Amino acid sequence: MGKKEDILALCIEDIRSGRSSLAECLERYPSMRQHLEPLLRIALSIQEPPDIKPSNAFRVRARVHLVEQIHATRNVKQTWYPGWLKIAALVVAIVLAASALGTGTAYAAQDSLPGDTLYHVKLGVEQVRRVLNTGDTARVKLELAFAGVRLEEMEALANEAPDRIGTVTSRYERNIAMAIERTEYVGNGGASASVSEEAALTMSRHLCVLDGIEDNVPETAREAIRHAKEIAIGGQIEALRILTRENPLRAAEINLDTLQNRLYRAKVNAERNEAAEVEIALRQFEELRRFGEEISQTAKGLGYNTAAVDELNAHATSAQLEVLGDIYGKVSEETKGAVEKALEVSVEGHGQAVEGLRERGALGDIPEEPALPEEVPEKVKERILKPEPKGSGPGRH
């Protein structure tokens, strides 16, 4: 972890959950011990405040006292390390906001956006909630909720200030990364399966939201939204890797739903004649289709009977090829190559699923060779169904 704030939050979580003692946390970061120890002691002493509503007079006195202290210390020479001073100031500001100023400011900050005066208060409140929620499952849910807030901010900025979306995207990436990190800590069993499934489904929904945002932002802001979509897909894949350890069939089902969604996204873009977006959606489909093969291989390595997973992947091929055929008939010649590559990946995945079923004697009525859509020329079909062996080509004998 590169950020001091993250190290502080992680140590607090580990100590409160019983995974580490204060001494053990300090031993992990010896170069930071001098400044980390007092902050840890302060943070660990904070308890979740009761639902108290201070009087208006008390709030006014607190504000006046805070302003006086700011003016009194403005010219004092600072000799402490700036990074740790920032963290300490954040802790003190949070305590003051919670205990003296009441919930009004925090409530007003809920709808703030990057660039607004109260946005840092909003982020500070989120950090307090991280400190107060130490359980791994609770932290996963919390980070997913924060990631959802980032999507709401992107939607708002799409209309108000699309040039600021990139700032939110970087925070969205951090929320997703922290959610996946905590998911890994949940361990094995039903709790792990439940949390990883929830994380994967959440990110699948995020993709749909991001599609809508992408359709409503200017071209200059689309790159940030595309990056956010890659983050969501990457996060979902990591969550499904965890889920595969406990329930590979459910992981395969969620993955298939998402890759089918990417195909329909490509189809919509083809109808709009947006070639670049078609190619992006098809690349995402290919990544997820190949990951479906990984789920089967991982499950097999763990000793699971993968017949149900392979059967699911094989049966899905016909629907995928049908949509790809529809896309093929709508795109320009320049984009047909991307569709053909997606067809190849789908056929390749079908072949692996068939091989797995054949090994177990469970092929049933599944065709060993899928039928390619009629929109695809015969020459292309032949190349896809009977690819040249690797290493062959001009100059090879």
C-alpha positions as CSV (number, residue, x, y, z in Angstrom):
1,M,0.0,0.0,0.0
2,G,1.6,3.3,-1.0
3,K,-0.7,5.8,0.9
4,K,-0.2,6.5,4.6
5,E,-4.0,6.8,4.9
6,D,-4.4,3.3,3.7
7,I,-1.8,1.9,6.0
8,L,-3.5,3.7,9.0
9,A,-6.9,2.3,8.0
10,L,-5.6,-1.2,7.4
11,C,-3.8,-1.2,10.8
12,I,-7.0,0.0,12.6
13,E,-9.0,-2.8,10.9
14,D,-6.5,-5.5,11.8
15,I,-6.3,-4.4,15.4
16,R,-10.1,-4.1,15.9
17,S,-10.8,-7.4,14.2
18,G,-8.1,-9.2,16.3
19,R,-5.9,-10.1,13.4
20,S,-3.0,-8.0,14.8
21,S,-2.0,-6.2,17.9
22,L,-0.9,-2.6,18.0
23,A,2.7,-3.8,18.4
24,E,2.5,-6.1,15.5
25,C,1.2,-3.4,13.2
26,L,4.0,-1.1,14.3
27,E,6.6,-3.8,13.6
28,R,5.3,-4.1,10.0
29,Y,6.1,-0.4,9.3
30,P,9.2,0.4,11.4
31,S,10.1,3.5,9.4
32,M,6.6,5.0,10.1
33,R,6.4,3.9,13.8
34,Q,7.2,7.3,15.3
35,H,4.3,9.0,13.5
36,L,2.0,6.0,13.1
37,E,1.7,5.0,16.8
38,P,0.1,8.2,18.1
39,L,-2.4,8.3,15.2
40,L,-3.3,4.7,15.8
41,R,-3.9,5.4,19.5
42,I,-6.1,8.4,18.7
43,A,-8.1,6.6,16.0
44,L,-8.6,3.4,18.1
45,S,-9.9,5.5,21.0
46,I,-12.7,6.9,18.8
47,Q,-16.0,5.3,19.4
48,E,-19.0,5.6,17.1
49,P,-20.8,8.7,18.4
50,P,-24.3,8.4,19.8
51,D,-27.2,10.1,18.0
52,I,-26.9,13.4,19.9
53,K,-28.2,16.6,18.5
54,P,-26.3,19.6,19.9
55,S,-28.0,22.9,20.4
56,N,-27.6,25.7,17.9
57,A,-25.8,27.7,20.5
58,F,-23.2,24.9,21.1
59,R,-22.7,24.6,17.3
60,V,-22.0,28.4,17.0
61,R,-19.5,28.3,20.0
62,A,-17.8,25.3,18.4
63,R,-17.4,27.1,15.1
64,V,-16.1,30.2,16.7
65,H,-13.6,28.2,18.7
66,L,-12.4,26.4,15.6
67,V,-11.9,29.6,13.6
68,E,-10.0,31.1,16.5
69,Q,-7.7,28.1,16.7
70,I,-7.0,28.3,13.0
71,H,-6.0,31.9,13.1
72,A,-3.9,31.4,16.2
73,T,-1.9,28.6,14.6
74,R,-1.7,29.9,11.1
75,N,1.8,31.4,11.5
76,V,3.3,28.6,13.6
77,K,6.3,26.9,11.9
78,Q,5.4,23.3,11.1
79,T,8.2,20.9,11.8
80,W,6.3,17.6,11.5
81,Y,6.2,15.6,8.2
82,P,3.6,17.1,5.9
83,G,2.0,13.8,4.9
84,W,1.4,12.7,8.5
85,L,0.3,16.2,9.5
86,K,-2.4,15.9,6.8
87,I,-3.6,12.7,8.3
88,A,-3.6,14.0,11.8
89,A,-5.5,17.1,10.7
90,L,-8.0,14.9,8.9
91,V,-8.6,12.8,12.1
92,V,-9.0,16.0,14.2
93,A,-11.4,17.5,11.6
94,I,-13.5,14.4,11.6
95,V,-13.8,14.3,15.4
96,L,-14.8,18.0,15.5
97,A,-17.3,17.5,12.7
98,A,-18.9,14.5,14.4
99,S,-18.9,15.8,18.0
100,A,-19.2,19.6,17.7
101,L,-20.8,20.6,14.4
102,G,-23.4,18.0,14.3
103,T,-24.6,16.1,11.2
104,G,-25.7,19.2,9.2
105,T,-22.5,19.7,7.3
106,A,-22.0,16.0,6.6
107,Y,-25.6,15.9,5.4
108,A,-25.1,18.9,3.1
109,A,-21.9,17.3,1.7
110,Q,-23.7,14.1,0.5
111,D,-24.5,15.6,-2.9
112,S,-21.2,17.4,-3.3
113,L,-19.0,16.7,-6.3
114,P,-15.3,17.1,-7.0
115,G,-14.5,20.7,-7.0
116,D,-17.2,21.6,-4.5
117,T,-16.2,23.1,-1.1
118,L,-17.8,20.2,0.8
119,Y,-16.5,17.3,-1.3
120,H,-13.5,16.7,1.1
121,V,-16.0,16.5,4.0
122,K,-17.9,13.9,2.1
123,L,-14.7,11.9,1.6
124,G,-13.7,12.4,5.2
125,V,-17.1,10.9,6.4
126,E,-16.4,7.9,4.2
127,Q,-13.0,7.4,5.9
128,V,-14.7,7.6,9.3
129,R,-17.1,4.9,8.2
130,R,-14.1,2.7,7.2
131,V,-12.6,3.1,10.6
132,L,-15.8,2.2,12.3
133,N,-16.5,-0.9,10.1
134,T,-13.8,-3.4,10.8
135,G,-15.3,-6.7,9.7
136,D,-14.2,-7.9,6.3
137,T,-17.7,-8.6,5.0
138,A,-18.9,-5.2,6.2
139,R,-15.9,-3.5,4.5
140,V,-16.6,-5.2,1.2
141,K,-20.2,-4.0,1.3
142,L,-19.1,-0.5,2.4
143,E,-16.5,-0.1,-0.5
144,L,-19.1,-1.4,-3.0
145,A,-21.5,1.2,-1.7
146,F,-18.8,3.9,-2.0
147,A,-18.2,2.7,-5.6
148,G,-21.9,3.2,-6.3
149,V,-21.6,6.8,-5.0
150,R,-18.8,7.3,-7.4
151,L,-21.1,6.2,-10.3
152,E,-23.7,8.8,-9.1
153,E,-21.0,11.4,-9.1
154,M,-20.1,10.5,-12.7
155,E,-23.7,10.7,-13.8
156,A,-24.0,14.2,-12.2
157,L,-20.8,15.4,-13.7
158,A,-21.8,14.1,-17.2
159,N,-24.2,17.0,-17.3
160,E,-22.4,19.6,-15.1
161,A,-18.7,19.2,-15.6
162,P,-17.6,16.1,-17.7
163,D,-14.0,17.2,-17.6
164,R,-13.9,16.2,-13.9
165,I,-15.1,12.6,-14.4
166,G,-11.5,11.4,-14.6
167,T,-11.0,12.4,-10.9
168,V,-13.9,10.3,-9.9
169,T,-12.8,7.3,-12.0
170,S,-9.6,7.1,-10.0
171,R,-11.5,7.0,-6.8
172,Y,-13.9,4.4,-8.2
173,E,-10.9,2.3,-9.0
174,R,-9.6,2.6,-5.4
175,N,-13.1,1.6,-4.0
176,I,-13.2,-1.5,-6.3
177,A,-9.6,-2.5,-5.4
178,M,-10.3,-2.2,-1.7
179,A,-13.5,-4.2,-2.0
180,I,-11.7,-7.1,-3.8
181,E,-8.9,-6.9,-1.2
182,R,-11.3,-7.3,1.7
183,T,-13.2,-10.1,-0.2
184,E,-9.9,-12.1,-0.2
185,Y,-9.8,-11.8,3.6
186,V,-13.3,-13.3,4.1
187,G,-11.8,-16.8,3.8
188,N,-13.5,-20.0,2.5
189,G,-17.0,-21.3,2.8
190,G,-20.5,-19.9,2.5
191,A,-19.5,-16.4,3.6
192,S,-16.8,-16.1,0.9
193,A,-19.2,-17.3,-1.8
194,S,-21.9,-14.9,-0.7
195,V,-19.7,-11.9,-0.6
196,S,-17.8,-12.6,-3.8
197,E,-21.1,-13.2,-5.6
198,E,-22.5,-9.9,-4.3
199,A,-19.3,-8.1,-5.5
200,A,-19.5,-9.7,-9.0
201,L,-23.2,-8.9,-9.4
202,T,-22.7,-5.3,-8.2
203,M,-20.0,-4.7,-10.8
204,S,-22.1,-6.3,-13.5
205,R,-24.8,-3.7,-12.7
206,H,-22.1,-1.0,-12.7
207,L,-21.3,-1.9,-16.3
208,C,-24.9,-1.2,-17.4
209,V,-24.9,2.2,-15.5
210,L,-21.6,3.1,-17.1
211,D,-23.0,2.3,-20.6
212,G,-25.7,4.8,-20.0
213,I,-23.3,7.4,-18.7
214,E,-21.0,6.9,-21.7
215,D,-23.9,7.5,-24.1
216,N,-24.5,10.9,-22.5
217,V,-21.1,12.4,-22.2
218,P,-19.1,14.3,-24.8
219,E,-16.3,12.5,-26.6
220,T,-13.7,14.1,-24.5
221,A,-15.0,12.4,-21.3
222,R,-15.7,9.0,-22.9
223,E,-12.2,7.7,-22.3
224,A,-12.6,8.1,-18.5
225,I,-15.9,6.2,-18.6
226,R,-14.3,3.5,-20.7
227,H,-11.5,3.2,-18.1
228,A,-14.2,2.9,-15.4
229,K,-15.8,0.0,-17.4
230,E,-12.5,-1.8,-17.6
231,I,-12.1,-1.4,-13.9
232,A,-15.6,-2.9,-13.3
233,I,-14.8,-5.8,-15.6
234,G,-11.5,-6.4,-14.0
235,G,-13.1,-6.2,-10.5
236,Q,-15.8,-8.7,-11.5
237,I,-13.3,-11.2,-12.8
238,E,-11.3,-11.0,-9.6
239,A,-14.5,-11.5,-7.6
240,L,-15.5,-14.5,-9.8
241,R,-12.1,-16.0,-9.3
242,I,-12.8,-16.0,-5.6
243,L,-16.3,-17.4,-6.1
244,T,-14.9,-20.2,-8.4
245,R,-13.2,-21.7,-5.3
246,E,-16.6,-22.3,-3.7
247,N,-19.1,-22.4,-6.5
248,P,-17.7,-22.6,-10.0
249,L,-21.1,-23.1,-11.6
250,R,-22.5,-19.8,-10.2
251,A,-19.3,-18.0,-11.2
252,A,-19.8,-19.3,-14.8
253,E,-23.4,-18.2,-14.8
254,I,-22.6,-14.6,-13.8
255,N,-19.7,-14.5,-16.3
256,L,-22.0,-15.7,-19.1
257,D,-24.6,-13.1,-18.3
258,T,-22.0,-10.3,-18.4
259,L,-20.4,-11.4,-21.6
260,Q,-23.8,-11.7,-23.2
261,N,-24.5,-8.1,-22.1
262,R,-21.3,-7.0,-23.8
263,L,-22.5,-8.6,-27.0
264,Y,-25.7,-6.7,-26.9
265,R,-23.8,-3.6,-26.2
266,A,-21.8,-4.2,-29.3
267,K,-25.0,-4.8,-31.3
268,V,-26.5,-1.5,-30.1
269,N,-23.3,0.3,-31.1
270,A,-23.3,-1.4,-34.5
271,E,-26.9,-0.1,-35.1
272,R,-25.6,3.4,-34.2
273,N,-22.7,2.9,-36.6
274,E,-20.2,3.5,-33.8
275,A,-17.3,1.3,-35.0
276,A,-14.8,2.1,-32.2
277,E,-17.4,1.3,-29.5
278,V,-18.3,-2.0,-31.3
279,E,-14.7,-3.1,-31.2
280,I,-14.3,-2.2,-27.5
281,A,-17.4,-4.1,-26.5
282,L,-16.2,-7.1,-28.6
283,R,-12.8,-7.1,-26.9
284,Q,-14.6,-7.1,-23.5
285,F,-16.6,-10.1,-24.7
286,E,-13.5,-11.9,-25.7
287,E,-11.8,-11.3,-22.3
288,L,-14.9,-12.7,-20.5
289,R,-15.3,-15.6,-22.9
290,R,-11.7,-16.6,-22.3
291,F,-12.2,-16.2,-18.5
292,G,-15.1,-18.6,-18.8
293,E,-12.6,-21.2,-19.9
294,E,-10.4,-20.3,-17.0
295,I,-13.3,-20.9,-14.6
296,S,-13.6,-24.5,-16.0
297,Q,-9.9,-25.2,-15.7
298,T,-9.6,-23.7,-12.2
299,A,-12.6,-25.8,-11.1
300,K,-11.1,-28.9,-12.6
301,G,-7.8,-28.3,-10.8
302,L,-9.7,-28.0,-7.5
303,G,-11.3,-31.3,-8.0
304,Y,-14.8,-30.2,-9.0
305,N,-16.9,-32.1,-11.6
306,T,-16.9,-29.4,-14.3
307,A,-19.5,-31.1,-16.5
308,A,-22.2,-28.6,-15.6
309,V,-19.9,-25.6,-16.2
310,D,-18.8,-27.0,-19.6
311,E,-22.3,-27.8,-20.6
312,L,-23.4,-24.2,-19.7
313,N,-20.5,-22.7,-21.8
314,A,-21.3,-25.0,-24.7
315,H,-25.0,-24.3,-24.8
316,A,-24.3,-20.5,-24.6
317,T,-22.3,-20.7,-27.9
318,S,-25.3,-20.7,-30.2
319,A,-26.8,-17.6,-28.7
320,Q,-23.5,-15.8,-28.9
321,L,-22.9,-16.7,-32.5
322,E,-26.5,-15.5,-33.4
323,V,-25.8,-12.1,-32.0
324,L,-22.4,-11.9,-33.6
325,G,-23.9,-12.8,-36.9
326,D,-26.4,-9.9,-36.5
327,I,-23.5,-7.6,-35.7
328,Y,-21.5,-8.9,-38.7
329,G,-24.3,-7.9,-41.0
330,K,-24.4,-4.4,-39.7
331,V,-20.8,-3.2,-39.5
332,S,-18.5,-1.9,-42.1
333,E,-15.8,-4.0,-43.8
334,E,-13.2,-2.3,-41.6
335,T,-14.9,-3.6,-38.4
336,K,-15.8,-7.1,-39.7
337,G,-12.3,-8.3,-38.7
338,A,-13.1,-7.6,-35.0
339,V,-16.3,-9.6,-35.3
340,E,-14.5,-12.5,-36.9
341,K,-12.0,-12.5,-34.0
342,A,-14.9,-12.7,-31.6
343,L,-16.4,-15.5,-33.5
344,E,-13.1,-17.4,-33.3
345,V,-13.0,-16.9,-29.5
346,S,-16.5,-18.2,-29.2
347,V,-15.8,-21.3,-31.3
348,E,-12.6,-21.9,-29.4
349,G,-14.4,-21.7,-26.1
350,H,-17.0,-24.1,-27.4
351,G,-14.3,-26.6,-28.4
352,Q,-12.8,-26.5,-25.0
353,A,-16.2,-27.1,-23.4
354,V,-16.8,-30.0,-25.7
355,E,-13.5,-31.5,-24.9
356,G,-14.2,-31.4,-21.2
357,L,-17.6,-33.0,-21.7
358,R,-16.2,-35.7,-23.9
359,E,-13.6,-36.6,-21.3
360,R,-16.4,-37.2,-18.8
361,G,-18.7,-38.9,-21.3
362,A,-21.3,-36.2,-20.9
363,L,-21.4,-34.7,-24.4
364,G,-25.0,-35.7,-24.9
365,D,-26.7,-33.9,-27.8
366,I,-24.3,-30.9,-27.8
367,P,-22.8,-30.6,-31.3
368,E,-19.0,-30.9,-31.5
369,E,-18.8,-28.2,-34.1
370,P,-21.1,-25.1,-33.8
371,A,-23.1,-23.7,-36.7
372,L,-21.8,-20.3,-37.7
373,P,-24.4,-17.6,-38.7
374,E,-25.5,-17.3,-42.3
375,E,-24.3,-13.7,-42.5
376,V,-20.7,-14.9,-42.4
377,P,-19.1,-15.8,-45.8
378,E,-18.3,-19.4,-46.4
379,K,-14.6,-18.6,-46.8
380,V,-14.5,-17.0,-43.3
381,K,-16.5,-19.9,-41.8
382,E,-14.0,-22.4,-43.1
383,R,-11.1,-20.4,-41.6
384,I,-12.8,-20.1,-38.2
385,L,-13.9,-23.7,-38.0
386,K,-10.6,-25.1,-39.3
387,P,-7.8,-22.7,-38.2
388,E,-4.3,-23.3,-39.4
389,P,-2.1,-25.1,-36.9
390,K,0.1,-22.7,-34.8
391,G,3.4,-22.1,-36.4
392,S,2.2,-22.7,-39.9
393,G,2.1,-20.1,-42.6
394,P,4.4,-18.7,-45.3
395,G,8.0,-19.8,-45.0
396,R,7.1,-22.9,-42.8
397,H,7.5,-26.4,-44.1
